Amino acid sequence: MPDNLFSPLPPLDPAAAEQFDELLRRPGLRIERIVSSGQCSPPDFWYDQAEGEWVVVLTGSAGLRLEHESETRVLKAGDHLDIPPHCRHRVEWTQADATTVWLAVFYTAPTR
């Protein structure tokens, strides 16, 4: 587990898989660092998670698509988004010429 969100980072390689590092896990909460360099979701693949996800882009940029929206959201450093449980979404693209570092906070949403 890295002690610094920006170190160590894998080499910039769009052909490699994204790197997922679990930073913290507690009941109802999980925090991950995700490192991308040109990766995206497979064609026709949508995430559909039972937990909520708050995500922030720390470096780089990415295109994130929510199924119920007609446009892809462009996220750059500092942009964040709360994705409710079962909101289908996908990563359309991540910056290929720079490392994109995400911080993702997964949480159990309260039941009503």
C-alpha positions in Angstrom: 0.0 0.0 0.0 1.5 3.4 -1.0 2.2 5.9 1.8 1.9 8.8 -0.7 -0.9 9.1 -3.2 1.6 10.1 -5.9 4.4 7.7 -5.1 5.2 5.2 -6.3 3.4 5.5 -9.6 3.7 2.9 -12.3 5.3 3.8 -15.6 3.1 5.5 -18.2 1.9 2.6 -20.3 -1.5 2.6 -22.1 -1.1 -1.1 -22.9 -0.8 -2.0 -19.2 -3.8 -2.6 -16.9 -5.0 0.1 -14.5 -3.5 -0.1 -11.1 -5.9 -0.3 -8.1 -4.5 0.1 -4.6 -6.8 -0.3 -1.6 -5.8 2.4 0.9 -8.4 1.8 3.6 -11.2 -0.6 4.4 -13.7 -0.2 7.2 -17.3 -1.5 7.6 -19.3 0.3 4.9 -16.3 2.2 3.6 -13.4 1.5 1.1 -10.9 3.9 -0.3 -8.9 3.1 -3.4 -6.2 4.9 -5.4 -6.7 4.2 -9.1 -3.9 4.9 -11.6 -4.7 5.1 -15.3 -2.7 5.9 -18.4 -5.0 5.7 -21.4 -7.2 2.8 -20.2 -11.0 2.8 -20.5 -13.9 0.5 -19.9 -14.4 -2.3 -22.5 -17.0 -1.6 -25.2 -20.6 -2.0 -24.0 -19.4 -2.5 -20.4 -21.1 -0.6 -17.6 -20.3 -0.6 -13.9 -23.4 -1.3 -11.8 -22.3 -1.3 -8.1 -24.4 -1.9 -5.0 -22.3 0.7 -3.2 -22.1 4.4 -3.7 -18.8 5.8 -5.1 -17.4 9.3 -4.6 -14.5 9.9 -7.0 -12.1 12.7 -7.5 -9.4 13.1 -10.2 -6.2 14.2 -8.5 -4.0 14.4 -11.7 -4.6 14.0 -15.4 -8.1 13.8 -16.9 -10.8 11.3 -17.9 -14.2 11.0 -19.6 -16.8 9.5 -17.4 -20.2 8.5 -18.8 -23.4 8.0 -16.7 -25.9 5.9 -18.6 -28.8 8.3 -18.0 -26.8 11.2 -19.4 -26.4 11.9 -23.1 -22.9 13.6 -22.8 -19.6 12.3 -21.4 -18.4 14.2 -18.4 -14.9 15.5 -18.7 -13.1 15.3 -15.3 -9.8 17.1 -14.8 -7.6 17.5 -11.7 -9.8 18.6 -8.8 -13.2 17.5 -10.3 -15.2 15.1 -8.2 -18.5 13.3 -8.6 -20.8 11.2 -6.3 -22.1 8.2 -8.2 -25.2 6.7 -6.4 -25.6 2.9 -6.0 -26.7 1.1 -9.2 -26.1 4.2 -11.3 -24.6 2.6 -14.4 -21.4 4.3 -15.5 -18.3 3.7 -17.6 -14.9 5.3 -18.2 -14.9 6.4 -21.8 -11.2 7.5 -21.8 -8.3 8.5 -19.6 -5.5 10.7 -20.6 -2.9 8.7 -22.6 0.0 11.1 -22.5 -0.1 11.6 -18.7 -0.9 9.6 -15.6 -4.4 10.0 -14.3 -4.7 9.4 -10.5 -8.1 8.9 -9.0 -9.2 8.7 -5.4 -12.4 6.6 -5.1 -14.4 6.3 -1.9 -16.9 3.5 -1.9 -19.6 3.6 0.7 -22.7 1.7 1.8 -25.6 4.0 1.1 -28.1 4.3 3.9 -31.4 2.5 3.3 -34.6 4.6 3.4 
